């Protein structure tokens, strides 16, 4: 299952340096610290400069973090207090309350987003919503790594990107991995962060994730 050809072309292309600069300035004005990485290796370096060893970290499901090797480093290196492996080792039927408390308010939450507008708004779609509470307010700090193809003009274009481009790709991804479907059951739009230094976005000048 893939998106239509027009949407694939429009929403998979890396935007100009000028649009990246405008978007970064708008994000900063909206309280989201923004770093610009020249490539994937630079993005990975910047990411790990933001998280101290032994920090408690919860990762939202992210093709971007998988691609960069960040997920593997967080979850398997032993350098961090990684919450995802702990969560997956628990029984969802009998330990639901413990799971909610474990990942509900991590010191660090990290992942990616689905669209970032030129005026500095961030859109994140989810089926379960498991990462959205931490992103919105409960995580101590939030780090997003975002490929430059995810930058859009405005919220309407961001929603179109999600519905016409992201959902078909995520459906294919979820069917391949788990034989389940996905949907935009929940949507988080962050217009502004009121706690200085809480959210950092790393924009990568490469196509990473979808």
N, CA and C atoms as a LAMMPS dump frame, in Angstrom:
ITEM: TIMESTEP
0
ITEM: NUMBER OF ATOMS
630
ITEM: BOX BOUNDS ff ff ff
-5.0000000000000000e+02 5.0000000000000000e+02
-5.0000000000000000e+02 5.0000000000000000e+02
-5.0000000000000000e+02 5.0000000000000000e+02
ITEM: ATOMS id mol type element x y z
1 1 1 N 0.852 -1.193 0
2 1 2 C 0 0 0
3 1 3 C 0.886 1.24 0
4 2 1 N 0.721 2.108 -0.97
5 2 2 C 1.529 3.322 -1.039
6 2 3 C 0.637 4.52 -1.317
7 3 1 N 1.135 5.696 -1.014
8 3 2 C 0.388 6.912 -1.28
9 3 3 C 0.349 7.19 -2.767
10 4 1 N -0.496 8.168 -3.183
11 4 2 C -0.546 8.471 -4.606
12 4 3 C 0.751 9.131 -5.04
13 5 1 N 0.991 9.104 -6.345
14 5 2 C 2.278 9.549 -6.887
15 5 3 C 2.561 11.014 -6.587
16 6 1 N 1.539 11.865 -6.683
17 6 2 C 1.727 13.291 -6.436
18 6 3 C 2.143 13.529 -4.991
19 7 1 N 1.436 12.898 -4.042
20 7 2 C 1.757 13.071 -2.629
21 7 3 C 3.146 12.537 -2.313
22 8 1 N 3.493 11.406 -2.904
23 8 2 C 4.822 10.842 -2.682
24 8 3 C 5.905 11.821 -3.121
25 9 1 N 5.7 12.44 -4.28
26 9 2 C 6.7 13.376 -4.792
27 9 3 C 6.783 14.624 -3.917
28 10 1 N 5.634 15.205 -3.586
29 10 2 C 5.61 16.454 -2.831
30 10 3 C 6.144 16.262 -1.419
31 11 1 N 5.691 15.215 -0.747
32 11 2 C 5.973 15.074 0.672
33 11 3 C 7.222 14.25 0.99
34 12 1 N 7.9 13.774 -0.039
35 12 2 C 9.142 13.039 0.206
36 12 3 C 10.373 13.858 -0.165
37 13 1 N 10.163 15.049 -0.696
38 13 2 C 11.29 15.869 -1.139
39 13 3 C 11.807 16.754 -0.007
40 14 1 N 13.115 16.864 0.082
41 14 2 C 13.735 17.747 1.072
42 14 3 C 13.499 19.191 0.663
43 15 1 N 13.109 20.014 1.624
44 15 2 C 12.828 21.418 1.323
45 15 3 C 14.133 22.206 1.223
46 16 1 N 14.023 23.453 0.809
47 16 2 C 15.199 24.302 0.613
48 16 3 C 15.826 24.709 1.941
49 17 1 N 17.082 25.112 1.878
50 17 2 C 17.758 25.631 3.072
51 17 3 C 17.029 26.85 3.622
52 18 1 N 16.457 27.651 2.729
53 18 2 C 15.727 28.839 3.167
54 18 3 C 14.498 28.461 3.984
55 19 1 N 13.772 27.421 3.552
56 19 2 C 12.593 26.992 4.31
57 19 3 C 13.003 26.375 5.642
58 20 1 N 14.092 25.637 5.647
59 20 2 C 14.595 25.084 6.903
60 20 3 C 14.916 26.217 7.878
61 21 1 N 15.571 27.259 7.376
62 21 2 C 15.936 28.394 8.229
63 21 3 C 14.701 29.1 8.774
64 22 1 N 13.707 29.353 7.914
65 22 2 C 12.474 30.008 8.357
66 22 3 C 11.754 29.171 9.409
67 23 1 N 11.699 27.876 9.168
68 23 2 C 11.012 26.982 10.098
69 23 3 C 11.739 26.943 11.433
70 24 1 N 13.062 26.858 11.402
71 24 2 C 13.85 26.824 12.634
72 24 3 C 13.645 28.102 13.446
73 25 1 N 13.604 29.241 12.779
74 25 2 C 13.388 30.513 13.477
75 25 3 C 12.009 30.562 14.117
76 26 1 N 11.003 30.046 13.406
77 26 2 C 9.645 30.031 13.944
78 26 3 C 9.532 29.08 15.141
79 27 1 N 10.17 27.928 15.051
80 27 2 C 10.173 26.989 16.171
81 27 3 C 10.809 27.615 17.402
82 28 1 N 11.939 28.269 17.204
83 28 2 C 12.617 28.94 18.312
84 28 3 C 11.705 29.994 18.948
85 29 1 N 10.995 30.749 18.114
86 29 2 C 10.075 31.765 18.623
87 29 3 C 8.93 31.136 19.407
88 30 1 N 8.618 29.884 19.097
89 30 2 C 7.552 29.165 19.793
90 30 3 C 8.075 28.31 20.946
91 31 1 N 9.304 28.54 21.358
92 31 2 C 9.834 27.881 22.543
93 31 3 C 10.444 26.517 22.317
94 32 1 N 10.68 26.148 21.054
95 32 2 C 11.267 24.846 20.737
96 32 3 C 12.683 25.069 20.222
97 33 1 N 13.66 24.642 21.01
98 33 2 C 15.063 24.795 20.599
99 33 3 C 15.293 23.96 19.344
100 34 1 N 15.957 24.548 18.359
101 34 2 C 16.113 23.871 17.075
102 34 3 C 17.566 23.82 16.648
103 35 1 N 18.023 22.612 16.335
104 35 2 C 19.369 22.376 15.82
105 35 3 C 19.248 21.864 14.394
106 36 1 N 20.196 22.227 13.548
107 36 2 C 20.165 21.773 12.156
108 36 3 C 21.375 20.879 11.903
109 37 1 N 21.095 19.65 11.484
110 37 2 C 22.145 18.672 11.195
111 37 3 C 22.347 18.57 9.697
112 38 1 N 23.595 18.541 9.266
113 38 2 C 23.891 18.465 7.837
114 38 3 C 23.594 17.088 7.255
115 39 1 N 23.685 16.058 8.095
116 39 2 C 23.477 14.696 7.611
117 39 3 C 23.1 13.792 8.783
118 40 1 N 22.893 12.509 8.487
119 40 2 C 22.451 11.558 9.5
120 40 3 C 23.464 11.405 10.63
121 41 1 N 24.743 11.327 10.269
122 41 2 C 25.779 11.163 11.296
123 41 3 C 25.814 12.367 12.232
124 42 1 N 25.654 13.544 11.669
125 42 2 C 25.624 14.773 12.463
126 42 3 C 24.421 14.776 13.399
127 43 1 N 23.275 14.319 12.906
128 43 2 C 22.061 14.254 13.723
129 43 3 C 22.238 13.308 14.901
130 44 1 N 22.844 12.164 14.641
131 44 2 C 23.063 11.193 15.71
132 44 3 C 24.011 11.761 16.767
133 45 1 N 25.05 12.445 16.324
134 45 2 C 25.987 13.058 17.267
135 45 3 C 25.29 14.093 18.145
136 46 1 N 24.496 14.958 17.518
137 46 2 C 23.785 15.992 18.256
138 46 3 C 22.808 15.376 19.259
139 47 1 N 22.141 14.31 18.836
140 47 2 C 21.18 13.647 19.717
141 47 3 C 21.85 13.17 21.003
142 48 1 N 22.962 12.47 20.859
143 48 2 C 23.591 11.898 22.063
144 48 3 C 24.333 12.951 22.891
145 49 1 N 24.576 14.106 22.325
146 49 2 C 25.12 15.198 23.129
147 49 3 C 24.058 15.769 24.081
148 50 1 N 22.789 15.49 23.789
149 50 2 C 21.697 16.04 24.589
150 50 3 C 21.267 15.136 25.743
151 51 1 N 21.716 13.875 25.726
152 51 2 C 21.272 12.92 26.743
153 51 3 C 22.474 12.385 27.518
154 52 1 N 22.524 12.611 28.828
155 52 2 C 23.65 12.101 29.617
156 52 3 C 23.577 10.587 29.809
157 53 1 N 24.725 9.966 29.985
158 53 2 C 24.752 8.536 30.298
159 53 3 C 23.923 8.258 31.544
160 54 1 N 23.272 7.099 31.549
161 54 2 C 22.439 6.612 32.646
162 54 3 C 21.099 7.331 32.761
163 55 1 N 20.799 8.232 31.823
164 55 2 C 19.512 8.926 31.855
165 55 3 C 18.371 7.961 31.554
166 56 1 N 17.219 8.246 32.144
167 56 2 C 16.002 7.488 31.867
168 56 3 C 15.411 7.984 30.548
169 57 1 N 15.231 7.07 29.584
170 57 2 C 14.805 7.469 28.242
171 57 3 C 13.67 6.576 27.755
172 58 1 N 12.609 7.213 27.27
173 58 2 C 11.527 6.491 26.6
174 58 3 C 11.487 6.904 25.146
175 59 1 N 11.556 5.954 24.239
176 59 2 C 11.51 6.228 22.809
177 59 3 C 10.128 5.901 22.259
178 60 1 N 9.533 6.874 21.555
179 60 2 C 8.348 6.562 20.788
180 60 3 C 8.749 5.763 19.559
181 61 1 N 7.823 4.959 19.043
182 61 2 C 8.121 4.189 17.841
183 61 3 C 8.499 5.152 16.72
184 62 1 N 9.652 4.92 16.087
185 62 2 C 10.152 5.881 15.112
186 62 3 C 11.061 5.211 14.099
187 63 1 N 10.644 5.25 12.835
188 63 2 C 11.502 4.761 11.763
189 63 3 C 12.766 5.608 11.688
190 64 1 N 12.638 6.896 11.97
191 64 2 C 13.786 7.798 11.944
192 64 3 C 14.86 7.355 12.931
193 65 1 N 14.457 7.099 14.174
194 65 2 C 15.438 6.683 15.181
195 65 3 C 16.003 5.302 14.881
196 66 1 N 15.183 4.427 14.308
197 66 2 C 15.686 3.112 13.897
198 66 3 C 16.761 3.278 12.823
199 67 1 N 16.47 4.095 11.826
200 67 2 C 17.378 4.297 10.702
201 67 3 C 18.72 4.864 11.146
202 68 1 N 18.675 5.788 12.097
203 68 2 C 19.899 6.435 12.572
204 68 3 C 20.698 5.571 13.548
205 69 1 N 20.12 4.448 13.986
206 69 2 C 20.796 3.609 14.964
207 69 3 C 20.63 4.104 16.396
208 70 1 N 19.806 5.116 16.575
209 70 2 C 19.592 5.667 17.912
210 70 3 C 18.806 4.705 18.786
211 71 1 N 17.77 4.108 18.229
212 71 2 C 16.958 3.177 19.022
213 71 3 C 17.811 2.024 19.549
214 72 1 N 18.627 1.455 18.692
215 72 2 C 19.463 0.337 19.106
216 72 3 C 20.453 0.756 20.197
217 73 1 N 21.025 1.947 20.063
218 73 2 C 21.986 2.444 21.048
219 73 3 C 21.321 2.7 22.403
220 74 1 N 20.147 3.301 22.377
221 74 2 C 19.435 3.579 23.63
222 74 3 C 19.018 2.281 24.313
223 75 1 N 18.401 1.389 23.553
224 75 2 C 17.775 0.207 24.147
225 75 3 C 18.76 -0.904 24.494
226 76 1 N 19.907 -0.966 23.803
227 76 2 C 20.758 -2.149 23.947
228 76 3 C 22.183 -1.888 24.421
229 77 1 N 22.612 -0.641 24.46
230 77 2 C 24.016 -0.372 24.793
231 77 3 C 24.32 -0.516 26.279
232 78 1 N 23.297 -0.37 27.114
233 78 2 C 23.525 -0.396 28.559
234 78 3 C 23.949 0.951 29.121
235 79 1 N 24.112 1.941 28.257
236 79 2 C 24.526 3.279 28.719
237 79 3 C 23.386 4.05 29.356
238 80 1 N 22.139 3.653 29.043
239 80 2 C 20.985 4.428 29.461
240 80 3 C 19.98 3.552 30.218
241 81 1 N 19.113 4.206 30.974
242 81 2 C 18 3.519 31.616
243 81 3 C 16.848 3.513 30.616
244 82 1 N 16.868 2.54 29.734
245 82 2 C 15.922 2.487 28.614
246 82 3 C 14.59 1.887 29.064
247 83 1 N 13.5 2.597 28.823
248 83 2 C 12.196 2.16 29.308
249 83 3 C 11.475 1.22 28.35
250 84 1 N 11.734 1.327 27.045
251 84 2 C 11.04 0.45 26.097
252 84 3 C 11.286 -1.034 26.366
253 85 1 N 12.536 -1.467 26.566
254 85 2 C 12.736 -2.894 26.857
255 85 3 C 12.023 -3.355 28.132
256 86 1 N 12.003 -2.502 29.13
257 86 2 C 11.276 -2.837 30.359
258 86 3 C 9.781 -2.98 30.076
259 87 1 N 9.254 -2.061 29.286
260 87 2 C 7.83 -2.102 28.959
261 87 3 C 7.467 -3.371 28.194
262 88 1 N 8.293 -3.715 27.194
263 88 2 C 7.99 -4.891 26.385
264 88 3 C 8.151 -6.2 27.159
265 89 1 N 8.904 -6.162 28.247
266 89 2 C 9.074 -7.358 29.067
267 89 3 C 7.91 -7.573 30.031
268 90 1 N 7.032 -6.59 30.134
269 90 2 C 5.915 -6.678 31.067
270 90 3 C 4.675 -7.241 30.387
271 91 1 N 3.766 -7.754 31.175
272 91 2 C 2.521 -8.347 30.678
273 91 3 C 1.451 -7.266 30.588
274 92 1 N 1.014 -6.969 29.378
275 92 2 C 0.055 -5.88 29.189
276 92 3 C -1.286 -6.166 29.867
277 93 1 N -1.648 -7.431 29.966
278 93 2 C -2.94 -7.774 30.551
279 93 3 C -2.931 -7.671 32.069
280 94 1 N -1.827 -8.041 32.684
281 94 2 C -1.776 -8.065 34.153
282 94 3 C -0.994 -6.897 34.755
283 95 1 N -0.207 -6.197 33.935
284 95 2 C 0.621 -5.124 34.457
285 95 3 C 0.369 -3.797 33.739
286 96 1 N -0.85 -3.613 33.296
287 96 2 C -1.195 -2.394 32.57
288 96 3 C -0.936 -1.133 33.375
289 97 1 N -1.28 -1.166 34.654
290 97 2 C -1.08 0.015 35.5
291 97 3 C 0.408 0.33 35.64
292 98 1 N 1.2 -0.702 35.848
293 98 2 C 2.649 -0.512 35.987
294 98 3 C 3.268 0.037 34.698
295 99 1 N 2.787 -0.442 33.562
296 99 2 C 3.297 0.039 32.287
297 99 3 C 2.972 1.524 32.109
298 100 1 N 1.728 1.889 32.428
299 100 2 C 1.349 3.302 32.29
300 100 3 C 2.232 4.195 33.146
301 101 1 N 2.501 3.764 34.364
302 101 2 C 3.329 4.566 35.264
303 101 3 C 4.792 4.59 34.812
304 102 1 N 5.257 3.476 34.26
305 102 2 C 6.652 3.385 33.831
306 102 3 C 6.965 4.391 32.735
307 103 1 N 6.074 4.478 31.734
308 103 2 C 6.369 5.327 30.569
309 103 3 C 5.604 6.644 30.589
310 104 1 N 4.844 6.883 31.621
311 104 2 C 3.981 8.056 31.645
312 104 3 C 4.709 9.374 31.828
313 105 1 N 5.819 9.373 32.567
314 105 2 C 6.52 10.636 32.851
315 105 3 C 8.026 10.415 32.87
316 106 1 N 8.608 10.064 31.721
317 106 2 C 10.053 9.803 31.672
318 106 3 C 10.867 11.09 31.795
319 107 1 N 12.121 10.93 32.212
320 107 2 C 13.006 12.101 32.242
321 107 3 C 13.27 12.616 30.822
322 108 1 N 13.453 11.687 29.885
323 108 2 C 13.644 12.045 28.48
324 108 3 C 12.686 11.22 27.621
325 109 1 N 12.009 11.883 26.688
326 109 2 C 11.221 11.193 25.668
327 109 3 C 11.761 11.62 24.314
328 110 1 N 11.89 10.669 23.401
329 110 2 C 12.472 10.993 22.094
330 110 3 C 11.753 10.232 20.996
331 111 1 N 11.795 10.803 19.808
332 111 2 C 11.174 10.174 18.653
333 111 3 C 11.258 11.105 17.462
334 112 1 N 10.201 11.101 16.649
335 112 2 C 10.132 12.016 15.529
336 112 3 C 8.717 12.572 15.456
337 113 1 N 8.443 13.335 14.406
338 113 2 C 7.12 13.927 14.21
339 113 3 C 6.745 13.716 12.748
340 114 1 N 5.515 14.102 12.39
341 114 2 C 5.064 13.84 11.027
342 114 3 C 5.013 15.073 10.142
343 115 1 N 4.95 16.254 10.745
344 115 2 C 4.966 17.479 9.953
345 115 3 C 5.35 18.654 10.846
346 116 1 N 6.079 19.597 10.262
347 116 2 C 6.47 20.823 10.957
348 116 3 C 6.177 21.985 10.024
349 117 1 N 5.395 22.947 10.482
350 117 2 C 4.989 24.043 9.614
351 117 3 C 6.007 25.18 9.624
352 118 1 N 5.946 26.002 8.594
353 118 2 C 6.87 27.13 8.486
354 118 3 C 6.695 28.142 9.617
355 119 1 N 5.492 28.173 10.214
356 119 2 C 5.288 29.088 11.329
357 119 3 C 5.486 28.405 12.687
358 120 1 N 6.136 27.241 12.671
359 120 2 C 6.617 26.651 13.91
360 120 3 C 5.648 25.815 14.7
361 121 1 N 4.711 25.158 14.027
362 121 2 C 3.807 24.235 14.694
363 121 3 C 4.189 22.798 14.345
364 122 1 N 3.968 21.89 15.278
365 122 2 C 4.427 20.506 15.133
366 122 3 C 3.226 19.564 15.19
367 123 1 N 3.129 18.638 14.227
368 123 2 C 2.024 17.676 14.16
369 123 3 C 2.556 16.269 14.35
370 124 1 N 1.909 15.534 15.254
371 124 2 C 2.283 14.146 15.518
372 124 3 C 1.014 13.309 15.542
373 125 1 N 0.923 12.36 14.631
374 125 2 C -0.224 11.467 14.57
375 125 3 C 0.124 10.145 15.236
376 126 1 N -0.889 9.49 15.801
377 126 2 C -0.642 8.219 16.478
378 126 3 C -1.91 7.379 16.474
379 127 1 N -1.733 6.075 16.455
380 127 2 C -2.872 5.172 16.61
381 127 3 C -3.184 4.96 18.091
382 128 1 N -2.182 4.611 18.876
383 128 2 C -2.407 4.338 20.304
384 128 3 C -2.292 5.584 21.171
385 129 1 N -1.467 6.544 20.756
386 129 2 C -1.247 7.741 21.565
387 129 3 C -0.279 7.537 22.71
388 130 1 N 0.438 6.419 22.719
389 130 2 C 1.281 6.078 23.87
390 130 3 C 2.398 7.079 24.132
391 131 1 N 2.849 7.768 23.089
392 131 2 C 3.944 8.718 23.246
393 131 3 C 3.472 10.158 23.424
394 132 1 N 2.197 10.408 23.168
395 132 2 C 1.732 11.792 23.063
396 132 3 C 1.69 12.522 24.399
397 133 1 N 1.325 11.835 25.466
398 133 2 C 1.281 12.477 26.779
399 133 3 C 2.651 12.973 27.212
400 134 1 N 3.658 12.131 26.993
401 134 2 C 5.028 12.52 27.345
402 134 3 C 5.492 13.696 26.508
403 135 1 N 5.184 13.663 25.206
404 135 2 C 5.579 14.764 24.335
405 135 3 C 4.885 16.067 24.75
406 136 1 N 3.604 15.977 25.064
407 136 2 C 2.817 17.175 25.339
408 136 3 C 3.23 17.846 26.642
409 137 1 N 3.444 17.032 27.704
410 137 2 C 3.686 17.691 28.992
411 137 3 C 4.45 16.892 30.018
412 138 1 N 4.344 15.554 30.022
413 138 2 C 4.801 14.815 31.207
414 138 3 C 6.277 14.44 31.197
415 139 1 N 6.922 14.41 30.027
416 139 2 C 8.361 14.131 29.995
417 139 3 C 9.147 15.344 30.479
418 140 1 N 10.256 15.075 31.161
419 140 2 C 11.104 16.179 31.591
420 140 3 C 11.672 16.936 30.417
421 141 1 N 12.215 16.201 29.45
422 141 2 C 12.735 16.791 28.216
423 141 3 C 12.311 15.929 27.028
424 142 1 N 12.16 16.581 25.883
425 142 2 C 11.728 15.907 24.658
426 142 3 C 12.726 16.225 23.548
427 143 1 N 13.109 15.199 22.787
428 143 2 C 14.002 15.388 21.641
429 143 3 C 13.358 14.737 20.421
430 144 1 N 13.212 15.515 19.376
431 144 2 C 12.703 14.989 18.116
432 144 3 C 13.767 15.118 17.035
433 145 1 N 13.932 14.064 16.241
434 145 2 C 14.818 14.102 15.075
435 145 3 C 13.922 14.051 13.842
436 146 1 N 14.078 15.037 12.96
437 146 2 C 13.111 15.235 11.882
438 146 3 C 13.818 15.427 10.543
439 147 1 N 13.547 14.546 9.595
440 147 2 C 14.066 14.714 8.246
441 147 3 C 13.463 15.943 7.593
442 148 1 N 14.234 16.639 6.761
443 148 2 C 13.797 17.905 6.17
444 148 3 C 12.652 17.746 5.176
445 149 1 N 12.321 16.508 4.802
446 149 2 C 11.165 16.309 3.925
447 149 3 C 9.847 16.481 4.682
448 150 1 N 9.906 16.584 6.005
449 150 2 C 8.686 16.702 6.811
450 150 3 C 8.247 18.146 7.038
451 151 1 N 9.015 19.095 6.517
452 151 2 C 8.662 20.496 6.678
453 151 3 C 7.612 20.889 5.646
454 152 1 N 6.559 21.561 6.114
455 152 2 C 5.437 21.925 5.245
456 152 3 C 5.088 23.401 5.437
457 153 1 N 4.195 23.9 4.596
458 153 2 C 3.819 25.311 4.65
459 153 3 C 2.993 25.642 5.885
460 154 1 N 1.92 24.855 6.117
461 154 2 C 0.994 25.193 7.196
462 154 3 C 0.323 23.927 7.723
463 155 1 N -0.591 24.099 8.682
464 155 2 C -1.241 22.953 9.302
465 155 3 C -2.078 22.167 8.295
466 156 1 N -2.756 22.85 7.39
467 156 2 C -3.545 22.139 6.383
468 156 3 C -2.664 21.23 5.531
469 157 1 N -1.509 21.736 5.123
470 157 2 C -0.591 20.912 4.341
471 157 3 C -0.01 19.799 5.194
472 158 1 N 0.192 20.069 6.487
473 158 2 C 0.667 19.037 7.396
474 158 3 C -0.331 17.896 7.528
475 159 1 N -1.616 18.238 7.633
476 159 2 C -2.643 17.201 7.723
477 159 3 C -2.718 16.397 6.42
478 160 1 N -2.571 17.084 5.305
479 160 2 C -2.576 16.386 4.018
480 160 3 C -1.386 15.434 3.932
481 161 1 N -0.239 15.887 4.425
482 161 2 C 0.946 15.021 4.426
483 161 3 C 0.689 13.754 5.233
484 162 1 N 0.088 13.916 6.4
485 162 2 C -0.203 12.769 7.261
486 162 3 C -1.175 11.815 6.579
487 163 1 N -2.28 12.353 6.098
488 163 2 C -3.353 11.505 5.565
489 163 3 C -2.987 10.845 4.236
490 164 1 N -2.307 11.576 3.356
491 164 2 C -2.068 11.052 2.012
492 164 3 C -0.719 10.362 1.859
493 165 1 N 0.231 10.703 2.73
494 165 2 C 1.585 10.174 2.565
495 165 3 C 2.01 9.284 3.726
496 166 1 N 1.881 9.778 4.955
497 166 2 C 2.386 9.038 6.108
498 166 3 C 1.556 7.789 6.394
499 167 1 N 0.242 7.943 6.435
500 167 2 C -0.607 6.804 6.815
501 167 3 C -0.427 5.603 5.882
502 168 1 N -0.422 5.778 4.556
503 168 2 C -0.187 4.609 3.701
504 168 3 C 1.158 3.927 3.96
505 169 1 N 2.209 4.724 4.189
506 169 2 C 3.523 4.133 4.46
507 169 3 C 3.54 3.435 5.822
508 170 1 N 2.899 4.048 6.806
509 170 2 C 2.847 3.432 8.131
510 170 3 C 2.003 2.163 8.117
511 171 1 N 0.937 2.154 7.323
512 171 2 C 0.122 0.953 7.172
513 171 3 C 0.963 -0.201 6.614
514 172 1 N 1.723 0.092 5.585
515 172 2 C 2.603 -0.929 4.993
516 172 3 C 3.636 -1.4 6.018
517 173 1 N 4.196 -0.46 6.756
518 173 2 C 5.206 -0.774 7.773
519 173 3 C 4.623 -1.671 8.863
520 174 1 N 3.439 -1.333 9.366
521 174 2 C 2.816 -2.097 10.45
522 174 3 C 2.358 -3.475 9.976
523 175 1 N 1.887 -3.558 8.75
524 175 2 C 1.492 -4.861 8.216
525 175 3 C 2.704 -5.781 8.081
526 176 1 N 3.822 -5.205 7.64
527 176 2 C 5.041 -5.999 7.495
528 176 3 C 5.546 -6.501 8.847
529 177 1 N 5.517 -5.631 9.848
530 177 2 C 6.067 -5.99 11.154
531 177 3 C 5.124 -6.833 11.996
532 178 1 N 3.849 -6.418 12.051
533 178 2 C 2.941 -6.99 13.043
534 178 3 C 1.629 -7.528 12.478
535 179 1 N 1.415 -7.367 11.19
536 179 2 C 0.156 -7.788 10.559
537 179 3 C -1.055 -7.081 11.167
538 180 1 N -0.891 -5.811 11.488
539 180 2 C -1.996 -5.006 12.016
540 180 3 C -2.083 -3.704 11.217
541 181 1 N -3.245 -3.069 11.271
542 181 2 C -3.457 -1.813 10.57
543 181 3 C -3.18 -0.632 11.487
544 182 1 N -3.101 0.533 10.88
545 182 2 C -2.902 1.757 11.642
546 182 3 C -3.966 2.77 11.249
547 183 1 N -4.044 3.856 12.01
548 183 2 C -4.988 4.93 11.732
549 183 3 C -4.562 6.162 12.52
550 184 1 N -5.064 7.316 12.102
551 184 2 C -4.814 8.536 12.879
552 184 3 C -5.906 8.613 13.95
553 185 1 N -5.758 7.784 14.97
554 185 2 C -6.74 7.758 16.053
555 185 3 C -6.593 8.967 16.961
556 186 1 N -5.35 9.45 17.101
557 186 2 C -5.075 10.59 17.966
558 186 3 C -4.068 11.494 17.273
559 187 1 N -4.216 12.793 17.49
560 187 2 C -3.358 13.764 16.833
561 187 3 C -2.956 14.842 17.834
562 188 1 N -1.655 15.07 17.951
563 188 2 C -1.135 16.115 18.822
564 188 3 C -0.575 17.242 17.961
565 189 1 N -1.025 18.471 18.229
566 189 2 C -0.46 19.653 17.582
567 189 3 C 0.14 20.526 18.673
568 190 1 N 1.43 20.764 18.574
569 190 2 C 2.102 21.637 19.537
570 190 3 C 2.332 22.987 18.876
571 191 1 N 1.664 23.986 19.406
572 191 2 C 1.799 25.342 18.88
573 191 3 C 2.94 26.097 19.545
574 192 1 N 3.187 25.755 20.82
575 192 2 C 4.195 26.497 21.573
576 192 3 C 4.571 25.691 22.804
577 193 1 N 5.838 25.736 23.197
578 193 2 C 6.289 25.117 24.448
579 193 3 C 6.55 26.23 25.458
580 194 1 N 5.913 26.129 26.617
581 194 2 C 6.007 27.212 27.605
582 194 3 C 7.15 27.022 28.596
583 195 1 N 7.75 25.814 28.628
584 195 2 C 8.874 25.579 29.536
585 195 3 C 10.184 25.694 28.757
586 196 1 N 10.96 26.733 29.003
587 196 2 C 12.198 26.948 28.242
588 196 3 C 13.145 25.743 28.311
589 197 1 N 13.647 25.331 27.148
590 197 2 C 14.62 24.249 27.085
591 197 3 C 14.045 22.856 27.191
592 198 1 N 12.73 22.733 27.283
593 198 2 C 12.148 21.39 27.448
594 198 3 C 12.181 20.58 26.157
595 199 1 N 11.871 21.2 25.021
596 199 2 C 11.811 20.482 23.751
597 199 3 C 12.946 20.933 22.836
598 200 1 N 13.625 19.964 22.243
599 200 2 C 14.632 20.238 21.22
600 200 3 C 14.28 19.463 19.956
601 201 1 N 14.331 20.135 18.829
602 201 2 C 14.148 19.467 17.544
603 201 3 C 15.452 19.536 16.753
604 202 1 N 15.865 18.382 16.214
605 202 2 C 17.009 18.309 15.319
606 202 3 C 16.472 18.103 13.907
607 203 1 N 16.628 19.116 13.064
608 203 2 C 16.198 19.001 11.671
609 203 3 C 17.388 18.523 10.848
610 204 1 N 17.19 17.439 10.115
611 204 2 C 18.269 16.829 9.339
612 204 3 C 18.087 17.158 7.86
613 205 1 N 19.12 17.62 7.21
614 205 2 C 19.059 17.966 5.795
615 205 3 C 19.164 16.724 4.909
616 206 1 N 18.441 15.696 5.291
617 206 2 C 18.371 14.456 4.516
618 206 3 C 16.963 13.89 4.662
619 207 1 N 16.591 13.01 3.736
620 207 2 C 15.314 12.315 3.855
621 207 3 C 15.521 11.132 4.804
622 208 1 N 14.923 11.241 5.976
623 208 2 C 15.033 10.179 6.992
624 208 3 C 13.646 9.938 7.559
625 209 1 N 13.25 8.668 7.633
626 209 2 C 11.916 8.342 8.114
627 209 3 C 10.859 8.752 7.118
628 210 1 N 9.595 8.752 7.582
629 210 2 C 8.502 9.206 6.705
630 210 3 C 7.413 9.885 7.509
